[in-house]
């Protein structure tokens, strides 16, 4: 079952009324592939426009050279098969554990090691410098560790008192 989606004008796959029918699946090599109504398959990358603030809106399916092939305004507008495929492609590409609690830190100066509980379980992350903590909004922090892994604190006010006290030492 396929559903028509609105898309910006593109040189590939534009149909009358600017509606686009697509099928997202993995090819034999395990790469995500987009099949447009024309029947041609193209390897693609699925990305979120606003992965932290609005993860369910603004999803783009891009060719491997960065050309936008499909724009999905809202994830809920997809049929079940499309939604499952898009979410699976996003999960495989994105890895951003949410920090739920800070247990302790090795030092209050950087570099230091943070011992945290995340949405993926307990872990340690090494913080190179205070510049690796970025405030995205009054409630949201993005933290990059030494290895380039991005961690997020989505709702700073909801952290426990001990975690907030540890974080305050880095601001």
DSSP file (Angstrom, degrees, kcal/mol; ACC not computed):
  #  RESIDUE AA STRUCTURE BP1 BP2  ACC     N-H-->O    O-->H-N    N-H-->O    O-->H-N    TCO  KAPPA ALPHA  PHI   PSI    X-CA   Y-CA   Z-CA
    1    1 A X              0   0    0      0, 0.0     2,-0.3     0, 0.0    80,-0.1   0.000 360.0 360.0 360.0 126.2    0.0    0.0    0.0
    2    2 A X        -     0   0    0     79,-0.1     2,-0.4    21,-0.1    21,-0.1  -0.837 360.0-154.9-117.1 154.6    1.5    3.4   -1.0
    3    3 A X        -     0   0    0     19,-0.4    19,-0.7    -2,-0.3     2,-0.3  -0.955  21.3-114.6-129.2 147.9    0.4    6.8   -0.2
    4    4 A X  E     -A   21   0A   0     -2,-0.4     2,-0.3    17,-0.2    17,-0.2  -0.633  32.7-166.9 -82.8 138.7    0.9   10.1   -2.0
    5    5 A X  E     -A   20   0A   0     15,-2.7    15,-3.1    -2,-0.3     2,-0.3  -0.927  22.2-116.9-123.7 147.2    3.1   12.7   -0.3
    6    6 A X  E     +A   19   0A   0     -2,-0.3    65,-0.4    13,-0.2     2,-0.3  -0.627  39.8 174.2 -79.7 144.2    3.6   16.3   -0.9
    7    7 A X        -     0   0    0     11,-1.3     3,-0.1    -2,-0.3    63,-0.1  -0.984  34.9-100.6-145.3 153.7    7.1   17.2   -1.9
    8    8 A X        -     0   0    0     -2,-0.3     2,-0.1     1,-0.2    63,-0.1  -0.323  62.7 -74.5 -66.9 162.7    8.9   20.3   -3.1
    9    9 A X        +     0   0    0      5,-0.1     2,-0.3     2,-0.0    -1,-0.2  -0.385  62.8 171.8 -60.5 129.9    9.5   20.5   -6.8
   10   10 A X        -     0   0    0     -2,-0.1     4,-0.4    -3,-0.1    59,-0.1  -0.939  43.6-123.7-135.0 159.2   12.3   18.2   -7.8
   11   11 A X  S    S+     0   0    0     -2,-0.3     2,-0.5     2,-0.1     3,-0.1   0.727  98.3  61.7 -74.9 -19.7   13.6   17.1  -11.2
   12   12 A X  S    S-     0   0    0      1,-0.1    -1,-0.1    57,-0.0    -2,-0.0  -0.920 114.1  -2.2-111.6 129.4   13.0   13.5  -10.3
   13   13 A X  S    S+     0   0    0     -2,-0.5     2,-0.4     1,-0.2     8,-0.2   0.535  73.8 155.7  82.1   7.9    9.6   12.1   -9.5
   14   14 A X        -     0   0    0     -4,-0.4     2,-0.3     6,-0.1    -1,-0.2  -0.562  21.3-171.2 -72.7 127.4    7.4   15.1   -9.8
   15   15 A X    >   -     0   0    0      4,-0.6     3,-2.0    -2,-0.4     4,-0.3  -0.729  38.7 -68.2-113.4 163.0    3.9   14.0  -10.5
   16   16 A X  G >  S+     0   0    0      1,-0.3     3,-0.7    -2,-0.3    -1,-0.1  -0.229 125.5  19.6 -50.4 134.0    0.9   16.0  -11.5
   17   17 A X  G 3  S-     0   0    0      1,-0.2    -1,-0.3    -3,-0.1     3,-0.1   0.607 122.6 -87.4  78.6  11.6   -0.3   18.1   -8.5
   18   18 A X  G <  S+     0   0    0     -3,-2.0   -11,-1.3     1,-0.2     2,-0.4   0.815  85.6 142.5  54.1  37.4    3.2   17.8   -6.9
   19   19 A X  E <   -A    6   0A   0     -3,-0.7    -4,-0.6    -4,-0.3     2,-0.4  -0.852  33.0-160.7-103.6 145.5    2.3   14.5   -5.1
   20   20 A X  E     -A    5   0A   0    -15,-3.1   -15,-2.7    -2,-0.4     2,-0.5  -0.989   9.0-156.6-131.4 130.1    4.8   11.8   -4.8
   21   21 A X  E     +A    4   0A   0     -2,-0.4    16,-0.8   -17,-0.2     2,-0.3  -0.894  26.7 171.4-101.9 133.2    4.3    8.1   -4.2
   22   22 A X  E     -B   36   0B   0    -19,-0.7   -19,-0.4    -2,-0.5     2,-0.4  -0.956  29.0-154.7-143.1 160.8    7.3    6.3   -2.6
   23   23 A X  E     -B   35   0B   0     12,-1.7    12,-2.8    -2,-0.3     2,-0.5  -0.991  13.6-158.5-134.1 124.8    8.5    3.1   -1.1
   24   24 A X  E     +B   34   0B   0     -2,-0.4     2,-0.3    10,-0.2    10,-0.2  -0.916  30.3 141.4-107.4 124.5   11.4    3.1    1.3
   25   25 A X  E     -B   33   0B   0      8,-2.6     8,-3.8    -2,-0.5     2,-0.4  -0.946  50.0 -96.3-152.8 169.2   13.2   -0.3    1.7
   26   26 A X  E     -B   32   0B   0     -2,-0.3     6,-0.2     6,-0.2     2,-0.1  -0.763  35.4-141.1 -93.2 140.0   16.7   -1.9    2.1
   27   27 A X    >   -     0   0    0      4,-2.7     3,-2.0    -2,-0.4    -1,-0.0  -0.241  39.1 -84.4 -86.7-176.4   18.4   -3.2   -0.9
   28   28 A X  T 3  S+     0   0    0      1,-0.3    -1,-0.1     2,-0.1    -2,-0.0   0.740 129.8  55.6 -62.8 -23.6   20.5   -6.5   -1.0
   29   29 A X  T 3  S-     0   0    0      2,-0.1    -1,-0.3     0, 0.0     3,-0.1   0.416 119.8-108.3 -89.0   1.0   23.5   -4.6    0.3
   30   30 A X  S <  S+     0   0    0     -3,-2.0     2,-0.3     1,-0.3    -2,-0.1   0.624  75.3 135.3  82.4  13.7   21.6   -3.3    3.3
   31   31 A X        -     0   0    0      1,-0.0    -4,-2.7    14,-0.0    -1,-0.3  -0.730  62.9-107.2 -95.7 144.2   21.4    0.3    2.1
   32   32 A X  E     -B   26   0B   0     12,-0.3    12,-2.6    -2,-0.3     2,-0.4  -0.531  41.6-169.2 -71.0 133.2   18.2    2.3    2.3
   33   33 A X  E     -BC  25  43B   0     -8,-3.8    -8,-2.6    -2,-0.3     2,-0.5  -0.971  14.8-147.1-130.4 138.8   16.7    2.7   -1.1
   34   34 A X  E     -BC  24  42B   0      8,-3.1     8,-1.9    -2,-0.4     2,-0.6  -0.911   7.9-162.8-106.6 128.7   13.8    4.9   -2.3
   35   35 A X  E     -BC  23  41B   0    -12,-2.8   -12,-1.7    -2,-0.5     6,-0.2  -0.955  11.4-161.3-111.3 117.0   11.6    3.7   -5.1
   36   36 A X  E >   -B   22   0B   0      4,-1.5     3,-2.4    -2,-0.6   -14,-0.2  -0.348  40.0 -91.7 -86.7 173.5    9.6    6.4   -6.7
   37   37 A X  T 3  S+     0   0    0    -16,-0.8   -15,-0.1     1,-0.3    -1,-0.1   0.787 124.0  67.7 -58.0 -28.3    6.5    5.9   -8.8
   38   38 A X  T 3  S-     0   0    0      2,-0.1    -1,-0.3     1,-0.1     3,-0.1   0.678 112.1-120.2 -66.3 -16.2    8.7    5.8  -11.9
   39   39 A X    <   +     0   0    0     -3,-2.4     2,-0.2     1,-0.3    -2,-0.1   0.352  68.3 133.4  93.7  -5.8   10.0    2.5  -10.5
   40   40 A X        -     0   0    0      1,-0.0    -4,-1.5    -5,-0.0     2,-0.4  -0.568  48.4-138.5 -80.6 143.0   13.7    3.6  -10.3
   41   41 A X  E     -C   35   0B   0     -2,-0.2     2,-0.4    -6,-0.2    -6,-0.2  -0.838  20.3-177.6-102.4 138.4   15.6    2.8   -7.1
   42   42 A X  E     -C   34   0B   0     -8,-1.9    -8,-3.1    -2,-0.4     2,-0.2  -1.000  29.7-119.1-134.8 131.6   18.0    5.4   -5.5
   43   43 A X  E     -C   33   0B   0     -2,-0.4    21,-0.9   -10,-0.2     2,-0.3  -0.500  45.9-177.9 -66.8 138.1   20.1    4.9   -2.4
   44   44 A X  E     -D   63   0C   0    -12,-2.6     2,-0.4    19,-0.2   -12,-0.3  -0.851  30.9-138.7-138.1 168.4   19.1    7.5    0.2
   45   45 A X  E     -D   62   0C   0     17,-2.5    17,-3.2    -2,-0.3     2,-0.5  -0.994  19.4-146.1-126.5 134.4   19.7    8.9    3.6
   46   46 A X  E     +D   61   0C   0     -2,-0.4     2,-0.3    15,-0.2    15,-0.2  -0.907  26.0 172.9-105.9 126.8   16.8    9.8    5.9
   47   47 A X  E     -D   60   0C   0     13,-2.6    13,-2.9    -2,-0.5     2,-0.4  -0.938  29.4-127.1-134.4 153.8   17.3   12.8    8.2
   48   48 A X  E     -D   59   0C   0     -2,-0.3     3,-0.4    11,-0.2    11,-0.2  -0.811   8.5-150.3 -96.7 139.7   15.3   14.9   10.6
   49   49 A X  S    S+     0   0    0      9,-3.4     2,-0.3    -2,-0.4    -1,-0.1   0.886  98.3  19.1 -72.8 -39.3   15.2   18.7   10.1
   50   50 A X  S  > S+     0   0    0      7,-0.6     4,-1.7     4,-0.4    -1,-0.3  -0.668  73.8 173.4-131.4  75.5   14.8   19.3   13.9
   51   51 A X  T  4 S+     0   0    0     -3,-0.4     4,-0.2    -2,-0.3    -1,-0.1   0.734  78.3  28.8 -63.5 -25.3   15.9   16.1   15.6
   52   52 A X  T  4 S+     0   0    0      2,-0.1     3,-0.4    -4,-0.1    -1,-0.2   0.875 126.5  35.9-100.8 -49.9   15.6   17.4   19.2
   53   53 A X  T  4 S+     0   0    0      1,-0.2    -2,-0.2     2,-0.1     2,-0.1   0.831 137.2  10.0 -78.2 -33.4   12.9   20.1   19.2
   54   54 A X    ><  +     0   0    0     -4,-1.7     3,-1.4     3,-0.1    -4,-0.4  -0.486  67.3 163.1-145.7  69.2   10.5   18.6   16.7
   55   55 A X  T 3  S+     0   0    0     -3,-0.4    -4,-0.1     1,-0.3    -1,-0.1   0.695  75.2  55.0 -67.9 -18.3   11.5   15.0   15.9
   56   56 A X  T 3  S+     0   0    0     -6,-0.1    19,-2.8    -8,-0.1     2,-0.3   0.471 104.1  61.0 -94.1  -1.9    8.1   14.1   14.4
   57   57 A X  E <  S+ E   0  74C   0     -3,-1.4    -7,-0.6    -7,-0.2    -8,-0.4  -0.908  91.7  27.8-124.1 153.2    8.0   16.9   11.8
   58   58 A X  E     +     0   0C   0     15,-2.1    -9,-3.4    14,-0.4     2,-0.5   0.993  65.1 170.0  67.5  66.6   10.2   17.9    9.0
   59   59 A X  E     -DE  48  72C   0     13,-2.6    13,-3.5   -11,-0.2     2,-0.4  -0.923  13.5-161.8-110.9 134.5   11.8   14.6    7.7
   60   60 A X  E     -DE  47  71C   0    -13,-2.9   -13,-2.6    -2,-0.5     2,-0.6  -0.930  14.1-151.7-119.7 138.4   13.7   14.6    4.5
   61   61 A X  E     -DE  46  70C   0      9,-2.8     8,-3.0    -2,-0.4     9,-1.6  -0.949  28.3-170.9-106.4 116.3   14.7   11.7    2.3
   62   62 A X  E     -DE  45  68C   0    -17,-3.2   -17,-2.5    -2,-0.6     6,-0.2  -0.785  23.9-119.4-111.4 147.7   18.0   12.7    0.5
   63   63 A X  E >   -D   44   0C   0      4,-2.9     3,-2.3    -2,-0.3   -19,-0.2  -0.358  44.4 -98.9 -70.2 165.5   20.0   11.2   -2.3
   64   64 A X  T 3  S+     0   0    0    -21,-0.9    -1,-0.1     1,-0.3   -20,-0.1   0.696 126.2  56.9 -64.8 -16.8   23.5   10.2   -1.3
   65   65 A X  T 3  S-     0   0    0      2,-0.1    -1,-0.3     0, 0.0   -21,-0.0   0.300 125.2-101.0 -95.3  10.1   24.7   13.5   -3.0
   66   66 A X  S <  S+     0   0    0     -3,-2.3     2,-0.4     1,-0.3    -2,-0.1   0.499  72.8 143.3  92.0   4.8   22.4   15.5   -0.7
   67   67 A X        -     0   0    0      1,-0.1    -4,-2.9     2,-0.0     2,-0.4  -0.661  52.8-122.1 -82.0 129.1   19.5   16.3   -3.1
   68   68 A X  E     +E   62   0C   0     -2,-0.4    -6,-0.2    -6,-0.2     3,-0.1  -0.564  36.6 168.8 -73.0 124.1   16.1   16.3   -1.4
   69   69 A X  E     +     0   0C   0     -8,-3.0     2,-0.4    -2,-0.4    -7,-0.2   0.756  67.2  18.7-103.5 -35.9   13.8   13.7   -3.0
   70   70 A X  E     -E   61   0C   0     -9,-1.6    -9,-2.8   -63,-0.1     2,-0.5  -0.998  59.9-160.7-140.2 134.4   11.0   13.6   -0.5
   71   71 A X  E     -E   60   0C   0    -65,-0.4     2,-0.7    -2,-0.4   -11,-0.2  -0.975   7.8-161.8-112.9 124.6    9.9   16.0    2.2
   72   72 A X  E     -E   59   0C   0    -13,-3.5   -13,-2.6    -2,-0.5   -14,-0.4  -0.918   4.0-169.3-109.3 108.4    7.7   14.6    4.9
   73   73 A X  E    S+     0   0C   0     -2,-0.7   -15,-2.1     1,-0.2     2,-0.4   0.940  76.3  10.7 -62.6 -48.9    5.9   17.4    6.8
   74   74 A X  E >   -E   57   0C   0    -17,-0.2     3,-1.6     1,-0.1    -1,-0.2  -0.999  63.2-140.9-136.6 133.9    4.6   15.2    9.6
   75   75 A X  G >  S+     0   0    0    -19,-2.8     3,-1.7    -2,-0.4    -1,-0.1   0.844 102.1  64.3 -59.3 -34.8    5.5   11.6   10.3
   76   76 A X  G 3  S+     0   0    0    -20,-0.3    -1,-0.3     1,-0.3     7,-0.1   0.655  88.4  69.6 -66.1 -15.0    1.8   10.9   11.2
   77   77 A X  G <  S+     0   0    0     -3,-1.6    -1,-0.3     2,-0.0    -2,-0.2   0.584  83.7  91.6 -80.1  -8.3    0.8   11.6    7.6
   78   78 A X  S <  S-     0   0    0     -3,-1.7     2,-0.1    -4,-0.2   -74,-0.0  -0.466  82.3-112.2 -83.0 156.3    2.6    8.5    6.4
   79   79 A X     >  -     0   0    0     -2,-0.1     4,-2.7     1,-0.1     5,-0.2  -0.343  41.6 -95.4 -76.2 172.4    0.9    5.1    6.0
   80   80 A X  H  > S+     0   0    0      1,-0.2     4,-2.4     2,-0.2     5,-0.2   0.899 122.8  48.2 -59.6 -45.9    2.0    2.3    8.4
   81   81 A X  H  > S+     0   0    0      1,-0.2     4,-2.1     2,-0.2    -1,-0.2   0.914 114.8  45.6 -63.7 -43.4    4.5    0.7    6.1
   82   82 A X  H  > S+     0   0    0      2,-0.2     4,-2.9     1,-0.2     5,-0.2   0.922 112.4  51.6 -64.5 -44.0    6.2    4.0    5.2
   83   83 A X  H  X S+     0   0    0     -4,-2.7     4,-2.6     1,-0.2     5,-0.2   0.913 109.8  48.6 -60.5 -44.7    6.2    5.1    8.9
   84   84 A X  H  X S+     0   0    0     -4,-2.4     4,-2.3    -5,-0.2    -1,-0.2   0.927 114.1  46.5 -61.4 -46.1    7.9    1.9   10.0
   85   85 A X  H  X S+     0   0    0     -4,-2.1     4,-2.4     2,-0.2    -2,-0.2   0.924 113.5  47.7 -63.5 -45.9   10.5    2.2    7.3
   86   86 A X  H  X S+     0   0    0     -4,-2.9     4,-2.2     1,-0.2    -2,-0.2   0.926 113.5  47.6 -62.8 -45.6   11.2    5.9    7.9
   87   87 A X  H  X S+     0   0    0     -4,-2.6     4,-2.6    -5,-0.2    -1,-0.2   0.894 111.9  50.1 -64.0 -39.8   11.5    5.4   11.7
   88   88 A X  H  X S+     0   0    0     -4,-2.3     4,-2.1    -5,-0.2    -1,-0.2   0.918 110.6  49.4 -64.6 -43.0   13.8    2.4   11.2
   89   89 A X  H  X S+     0   0    0     -4,-2.4     4,-1.3     1,-0.2    -2,-0.2   0.897 112.6  48.2 -62.9 -39.8   16.1    4.3    8.9
   90   90 A X  H  X S+     0   0    0     -4,-2.2     4,-2.8     2,-0.2     3,-0.2   0.920 109.7  51.7 -66.7 -43.7   16.2    7.2   11.3
   91   91 A X  H  < S+     0   0    0     -4,-2.6    -2,-0.2     1,-0.2    -1,-0.2   0.884 109.3  50.8 -61.0 -38.7   17.0    4.9   14.3
   92   92 A X  H  < S+     0   0    0     -4,-2.1    -1,-0.2     1,-0.2    -2,-0.2   0.825 117.1  39.8 -68.2 -30.3   19.9    3.3   12.4
   93   93 A X  H  < S+     0   0    0     -4,-1.3     2,-0.4    -3,-0.2    -2,-0.2   0.828 109.1  65.0 -87.9 -34.7   21.4    6.7   11.5
   94   94 A X     <  +     0   0    0     -4,-2.8     2,-0.3    -5,-0.1    -1,-0.0  -0.729  48.1 170.4 -97.4 137.1   20.8    8.5   14.8
   95   95 A X        +     0   0    0     -2,-0.4    55,-0.5     2,-0.1     2,-0.3  -0.797  20.1 142.0-142.1  98.9   22.4    7.6   18.1
   96   96 A X        -     0   0    0     -2,-0.3    55,-0.2    53,-0.1    56,-0.1  -0.711  33.3-156.8-141.4  84.3   21.8   10.2   20.7
   97   97 A X        -     0   0    0     53,-0.4    55,-2.2    -2,-0.3     2,-0.5  -0.294  17.8-125.4 -62.7 146.5   21.2    8.8   24.2
   98   98 A X  B     -f  152   0D   0     53,-0.2    21,-1.6    55,-0.1     2,-0.5  -0.825  16.7-131.3 -94.1 127.5   19.3   10.9   26.6
   99   99 A X  E     +I  118   0E   0     53,-2.8    19,-0.3    -2,-0.5    55,-0.2  -0.686  29.9 172.8 -78.4 122.5   21.0   11.6   30.0
  100  100 A X  E     +     0   0E   0     17,-3.1    60,-0.4    -2,-0.5     2,-0.3   0.694  64.3   5.4-101.1 -27.0   18.5   10.9   32.7
  101  101 A X  E     -I  117   0E   0     16,-1.6    16,-2.8    58,-0.1     2,-0.6  -0.967  57.0-140.5-160.6 139.2   20.8   11.2   35.7
  102  102 A X  E     -I  116   0E   0     -2,-0.3    14,-0.2    14,-0.2    64,-0.1  -0.924  16.3-177.9-100.7 123.0   24.3   12.2   36.6
  103  103 A X  E     -     0   0E   0     12,-3.0     2,-0.3    -2,-0.6    -1,-0.2   0.932  61.3 -36.0 -82.8 -52.4   25.8   10.0   39.3
  104  104 A X  E     -I  115   0E   0     11,-1.3    11,-2.9    62,-0.0    -1,-0.4  -0.976  47.6-132.6-162.6 167.8   29.2   11.6   39.7
  105  105 A X  E     -I  114   0E   0     -2,-0.3     9,-0.2     9,-0.2     3,-0.1  -0.961  19.4-132.2-128.9 149.9   32.0   13.3   37.9
  106  106 A X  S    S-     0   0    0      7,-2.6     2,-0.3    -2,-0.3     8,-0.1   0.791  88.2  -7.8 -72.7 -26.8   35.8   12.6   38.2
  107  107 A X        -     0   0    0      6,-0.3    -1,-0.2     2,-0.1     4,-0.1  -0.978  58.4-123.7-161.0 161.6   36.6   16.3   38.6
  108  108 A X  S    S+     0   0    0     -2,-0.3     2,-0.3    -3,-0.1     4,-0.1   0.271  95.3  66.6 -97.5  11.7   34.9   19.7   38.4
  109  109 A X  S    S-     0   0    0      2,-0.2     2,-0.3    20,-0.0    -2,-0.1  -0.909  94.1 -72.7-122.9 156.7   37.4   20.9   35.8
  110  110 A X  S    S+     0   0    0     -2,-0.3    18,-0.1     2,-0.1     2,-0.1  -0.728 104.5  50.1 -99.3 149.6   37.8   19.6   32.3
  111  111 A X  S    S+     0   0    0     16,-0.7     2,-0.3    -2,-0.3    17,-0.2   0.515  85.1 138.4 -73.0 152.2   38.8   17.1   31.0
  112  112 A X  E     - J   0 127E   0     15,-1.7    15,-2.9    -2,-0.1     2,-0.5  -0.961  50.0-112.7-154.6 168.1   36.8   14.9   33.3
  113  113 A X  E     - J   0 126E   0     -2,-0.3    -7,-2.6    13,-0.2     2,-0.4  -0.929  22.3-154.5-111.4 131.6   34.7   11.7   33.2
  114  114 A X  E     -IJ 105 125E   0     11,-3.3    11,-2.3    -2,-0.5     2,-0.6  -0.887   4.1-152.3-102.9 135.5   31.0   11.8   33.8
  115  115 A X  E     +IJ 104 124E   0    -11,-2.9   -12,-3.0    -2,-0.4   -11,-1.3  -0.940  34.6 164.5-107.1 112.1   29.2    8.7   35.2
  116  116 A X  E     -IJ 102 123E   0      7,-2.5     7,-2.6    -2,-0.6     2,-0.5  -0.814  41.7-129.0-131.0 162.1   25.6    8.9   34.0
  117  117 A X  E     -IJ 101 122E   0    -16,-2.8   -17,-3.1    -2,-0.3   -16,-1.6  -0.969  36.6-178.7-108.1 128.2   22.4    6.9   33.5
  118  118 A X  E >   -IJ  99 121E   0      3,-1.7     3,-1.7    -2,-0.5   -19,-0.2  -0.655  47.2 -95.3-119.2 176.5   21.1    7.3   29.9
  119  119 A X  T 3  S+     0   0    0    -21,-1.6   -20,-0.1     1,-0.3     3,-0.1   0.627 128.8  49.3 -64.8 -13.0   18.0    6.1   28.0
  120  120 A X  T 3  S-     0   0    0      1,-0.5    -1,-0.3   -22,-0.2     2,-0.2   0.284 125.9 -88.8-107.9   6.5   20.4    3.3   26.8
  121  121 A X  E <   -J  118   0E   0     -3,-1.7    -3,-1.7     2,-0.0    -1,-0.5  -0.533  66.8 -30.5 113.1 178.8   21.7    2.3   30.3
  122  122 A X  E     +J  117   0E   0     -5,-0.2     2,-0.3    -2,-0.2    -5,-0.2  -0.412  68.1 152.1 -72.0 146.7   24.6    3.5   32.5
  123  123 A X  E     -J  116   0E   0     -7,-2.6    -7,-2.5    -2,-0.1     2,-0.4  -0.962  38.6-117.9-159.8 173.6   27.8    4.7   30.9
  124  124 A X  E     -J  115   0E   0     -2,-0.3     2,-0.4    -9,-0.2    -9,-0.2  -0.941  23.7-170.0-118.1 144.1   30.8    7.0   31.2
  125  125 A X  E     -J  114   0E   0    -11,-2.3   -11,-3.3    -2,-0.4     2,-0.6  -1.000  16.6-137.2-135.2 141.0   31.5    9.9   29.0
  126  126 A X  E     -J  113   0E   0     -2,-0.4    20,-2.0   -13,-0.2     2,-0.6  -0.845  13.7-154.4 -99.5 125.4   34.7   11.9   28.8
  127  127 A X  E     -J  112   0E   0    -15,-2.9   -15,-1.7    -2,-0.6   -16,-0.7  -0.875   7.1-169.3-100.4 119.9   34.2   15.7   28.5
  128  128 A X        -     0   0    0     -2,-0.6     2,-0.3    16,-0.4    -1,-0.2   0.923  68.0 -13.7 -73.4 -46.0   37.2   17.5   26.9
  129  129 A X    >   -     0   0    0    -19,-0.1     3,-2.0   -18,-0.1    -1,-0.2  -0.970  66.5-102.0-154.6 164.1   36.1   21.0   27.7
  130  130 A X  G >  S+     0   0    0     -2,-0.3     3,-1.7     1,-0.3    -1,-0.0   0.739 113.7  71.7 -64.1 -22.1   33.2   23.1   28.9
  131  131 A X  G 3  S+     0   0    0      1,-0.3    -1,-0.3     3,-0.0     0, 0.0   0.630  82.5  72.7 -68.7 -11.6   32.5   24.1   25.2
  132  132 A X  G <  S+     0   0    0     -3,-2.0    12,-2.2    11,-0.1     2,-0.6   0.462  83.1  78.4 -81.7   0.1   31.3   20.6   24.6
  133  133 A X  E <   -G  143   0D   0     -3,-1.7     2,-0.5    10,-0.2    10,-0.2  -0.946  67.5-175.6-106.9 114.0   28.2   21.4   26.6
  134  134 A X  E     -G  142   0D   0      8,-3.2     8,-3.0    -2,-0.6     2,-0.6  -0.937  21.1-140.0-115.8 131.9   25.8   23.4   24.4
  135  135 A X  E     +G  141   0D   0     -2,-0.5     6,-0.2     6,-0.2     3,-0.1  -0.794  20.8 176.3 -87.7 119.6   22.5   24.9   25.6
  136  136 A X        -     0   0    0      4,-2.5     2,-0.3    -2,-0.6     5,-0.2   0.756  69.7 -16.3 -93.0 -29.6   19.9   24.5   22.8
  137  137 A X  S    S-     0   0    0      3,-1.5    -1,-0.3     0, 0.0     3,-0.1  -0.898  85.0 -79.3-156.5-177.3   17.0   26.0   24.8
  138  138 A X  S    S+     0   0    0     -2,-0.3     3,-0.0     1,-0.2    17,-0.0   0.742 132.6  30.1 -65.1 -20.1   16.2   26.8   28.4
  139  139 A X  S    S+     0   0    0     17,-0.1    17,-3.0    15,-0.1     2,-0.4   0.571 109.7  74.9-111.1 -13.9   15.4   23.1   29.0
  140  140 A X        -     0   0    0     15,-0.2    -4,-2.5    16,-0.1    -3,-1.5  -0.886  49.1-177.7-119.2 131.5   17.7   21.3   26.6
  141  141 A X  E     -GH 135 153D   0     12,-2.2    12,-2.6    -2,-0.4     2,-0.5  -0.945  12.6-154.8-120.9 144.8   21.5   20.6   26.6
  142  142 A X  E     -GH 134 152D   0     -8,-3.0    -8,-3.2    -2,-0.4     2,-0.5  -0.987  14.7-169.3-117.9 124.8   23.6   18.8   24.0
  143  143 A X  E     -GH 133 151D   0      8,-3.1     8,-3.3    -2,-0.5     2,-0.5  -0.963   6.0-161.1-121.7 126.8   26.8   17.2   25.3
  144  144 A X  E     - H   0 150D   0    -12,-2.2   -16,-0.4    -2,-0.5     6,-0.2  -0.909  11.3-150.6-107.3 129.5   29.6   15.9   23.1
  145  145 A X    >   -     0   0    0      4,-2.3     3,-2.0    -2,-0.5   -18,-0.2  -0.349  37.0 -89.7 -91.0 179.0   32.1   13.4   24.5
  146  146 A X  T 3  S+     0   0    0    -20,-2.0   -19,-0.1     1,-0.3    -1,-0.1   0.784 126.2  52.5 -57.1 -31.0   35.7   12.9   23.5
  147  147 A X  T 3  S-     0   0    0    -21,-0.2    -1,-0.3     2,-0.1     3,-0.1   0.375 120.1-104.7 -91.0   4.2   34.7   10.3   20.9
  148  148 A X  S <  S+     0   0    0     -3,-2.0     2,-0.3     1,-0.3    -2,-0.1   0.488  70.3 146.8  87.8   2.8   32.1   12.5   19.2
  149  149 A X        -     0   0    0      1,-0.0    -4,-2.3   -53,-0.0     2,-0.5  -0.579  41.5-139.7 -73.6 132.7   29.0   10.8   20.7
  150  150 A X  E     - H   0 144D   0    -55,-0.5   -53,-0.4    -2,-0.3     2,-0.3  -0.821  19.1-172.8 -97.9 129.8   26.3   13.3   21.3
  151  151 A X  E     - H   0 143D   0     -8,-3.3    -8,-3.1    -2,-0.5     2,-0.4  -0.877   8.3-153.0-114.8 151.5   24.2   13.0   24.5
  152  152 A X  E     -fH  98 142D   0    -55,-2.2   -53,-2.8    -2,-0.3     2,-0.6  -0.968  16.6-158.9-127.8 142.9   21.1   15.1   25.1
  153  153 A X  E     - H   0 141D   0    -12,-2.6   -12,-2.2    -2,-0.4     3,-0.4  -0.961  18.1-176.7-111.9 107.5   19.4   16.3   28.3
  154  154 A X  S    S+     0   0    0     -2,-0.6     2,-0.3     1,-0.2    -1,-0.1   0.844  72.4  25.6 -78.6 -35.0   15.9   17.0   27.0
  155  155 A X    >   -     0   0    0      1,-0.1     3,-1.6   -15,-0.1     4,-0.4  -0.696  62.4-179.7-136.4  82.8   14.3   18.4   30.1
  156  156 A X  G >  S+     0   0    0    -17,-3.0     3,-1.6    -3,-0.4    -1,-0.1   0.849  81.3  57.9 -51.3 -44.8   16.8   20.0   32.5
  157  157 A X  G 3  S+     0   0    0      1,-0.3    -1,-0.3   -18,-0.0     7,-0.1   0.759 100.9  59.0 -61.8 -22.4   14.2   21.0   35.1
  158  158 A X  G <  S+     0   0    0     -3,-1.6    -1,-0.3   -19,-0.1    -2,-0.2   0.565  81.3 107.3 -84.8  -7.5   13.1   17.4   35.5
  159  159 A X  S <  S-     0   0    0     -3,-1.6   -58,-0.1    -4,-0.4   -59,-0.0  -0.333  81.2 -98.7 -65.7 153.3   16.6   16.1   36.5
  160  160 A X     >  -     0   0    0    -60,-0.4     4,-2.1     1,-0.1     5,-0.2  -0.243  35.4-104.4 -68.8 164.3   17.0   15.2   40.2
  161  161 A X  H  > S+     0   0    0      1,-0.2     4,-2.3     2,-0.2     5,-0.2   0.874 118.9  53.3 -60.2 -42.3   18.6   17.7   42.5
  162  162 A X  H  > S+     0   0    0      1,-0.2     4,-2.1     2,-0.2    -1,-0.2   0.910 109.2  49.0 -61.5 -43.8   22.0   15.9   42.7
  163  163 A X  H  > S+     0   0    0      1,-0.2     4,-2.4     2,-0.2    -1,-0.2   0.916 111.2  49.6 -62.4 -44.1   22.3   15.9   38.9
  164  164 A X  H  X S+     0   0    0     -4,-2.1     4,-2.4     1,-0.2    -1,-0.2   0.892 108.5  53.4 -62.6 -39.2   21.5   19.6   38.7
  165  165 A X  H  X S+     0   0    0     -4,-2.3     4,-0.7     2,-0.2    -1,-0.2   0.910 110.1  47.2 -63.6 -42.2   24.0   20.4   41.3
  166  166 A X  H >< S+     0   0    0     -4,-2.1     3,-0.9     1,-0.2     4,-0.3   0.923 112.6  49.4 -63.7 -44.0   26.7   18.6   39.4
  167  167 A X  H >< S+     0   0    0     -4,-2.4     3,-2.2     1,-0.2     4,-0.3   0.870 100.5  64.5 -62.7 -37.6   25.8   20.3   36.1
  168  168 A X  H >< S+     0   0    0     -4,-2.4     3,-1.1     1,-0.3    -1,-0.2   0.779  92.0  64.6 -58.0 -27.2   25.8   23.7   37.8
  169  169 A X  T << S+     0   0    0     -3,-0.9    -1,-0.3    -4,-0.7    -2,-0.2   0.643 101.2  51.2 -71.1 -13.4   29.5   23.4   38.4
  170  170 A X  T <         0   0    0     -3,-2.2    -1,-0.2    -4,-0.3    -2,-0.2   0.384 360.0 360.0-105.6   2.1   30.1   23.4   34.6
  171  171 A X    <         0   0    0     -3,-1.1    -2,-0.2    -4,-0.3    -1,-0.1   0.393 360.0 360.0-111.8 360.0   28.1   26.6   33.8
